[in-house]
Amino acid sequence: MSDAWMVIQTIFSNVRWLPVFGVSVLATLIGGLWHLPFLFRKIRGRETEAGGGARKIKKTVVIPLSLFLYFIVFTNLSLVVAGTGAISALLTSLQISIVWLATALGITYLYAGRSWRLILVDSGLYVVLFALGGLLLGISSLSVR
């Protein structure tokens, strides 16, 4: 058990916590802006009207929970792109967001009967966040080495 704990400690010692937190805050802000009513209102409106209307959200719950989940995401992305450089981190992040996230979200939305437009809007958020996050984490990981 102590060997496994040492491996975990070694892995997480490579995380640059301040940049991870900064990117998580930035992603929370961008995600919040992305979901403002005036942005993509027509696309989202069509989708929610068919399902009985948009649910009211509690921002006091959504924002801190989103920040926490983004922190988990970008901690792990930091482990993947650590020391690779800005361009490599950007390309790796784009690959992850397009190949894994956007396609998985697309499959889920297709089964839920959502439109291609909404798939592109919501997947686009993660492509933007991962590209920006990967680039910033790639730059920050080089400043220490």
QUILINHU-V97869 format. One record per helix or strand of 3 or more residues. SS is the DSSP state (~ for helix, > for strand). FROM is the first residue (numbers start at 0). TO is the last residue. If there is no record, write none. Layout:
ss = (SS:SS)
from = (FROM:FROM)
to = (TO:TO)
This chain:
ss = (~:~:~:~:~:~)
from = (1:16:40:58:85:115)
to = (11:33:49:80:110:141)
